[in-house]
Amino acid sequence: MLDTEVLSRTPPRALDVVTPVGEVRFAVRVSGWDVPARPEHTWGLGSGARLCRWRHQSVRLDVLSGATAPEQPGITRETVVFRVLAREALSEFVVQAELGGAPEDVEAGEGAFTAKTADAVVSVGGPGVEELRRCSREGRHVPPYWSGELAGAVELDGARLTWQLPGVERGDYAELWVSVAWSAAGEDPGPAVAIDPARVLRELTQ
């Protein structure tokens, strides 16, 4: 993802995104390997983003995360991009994002949800099935052989989103992006899925 030789090491910490409602916590599983919460290595970037890395005998997981420019004043947005590089054939790539402290009733969308309290509005989301299928057919971010294997790949249960993604062939890679946006109550942080992952990657790696 990046040349780490020119980056500065920083203390490792979990990927959680802190919002006014609660923490968005992430969990990742790759071919039965439950990825530890804390990365093996972490580097800081000039943009303020950070690159985290985990290594396993079958896979390398890189996660790039940081704040991106808001679409309008009063909105904060952080995006987390997960990238697996298969050292061996992988049977699955699973990412889960859950908002702690969310109210019982959340507004559901395609690959996203919105939680509202008296003080804030938080939107969490990533690509839905159709967007993943489109990316697969166009050869962007995910393997081309995924296009026919994505039925039911995105699940929403209250304030918990799960991407149950197909396997990745040896030597190939796949990316998944999750956006967390929030604003004051009465404002609209916009749909969390309405981001361009290529633009986000450029912005975070500047």
Protein Blocks (a to p, Z undefined) as FASTA:
>chain_A
ZZfklpccdddddfbdcdfkbccdddddeehiacdfbdfbdcddfkopacdddddfkbcc
dddddddddfbghiacdddddddddfbdcfbdcdddddehiafbdcddehiacdddfkbc
cddddddfklmmmmmmnopoiafklmmmmgokaccehjaccdddddddehiacddddddd
dddehiaebjfklccfklmmmmmmZZ
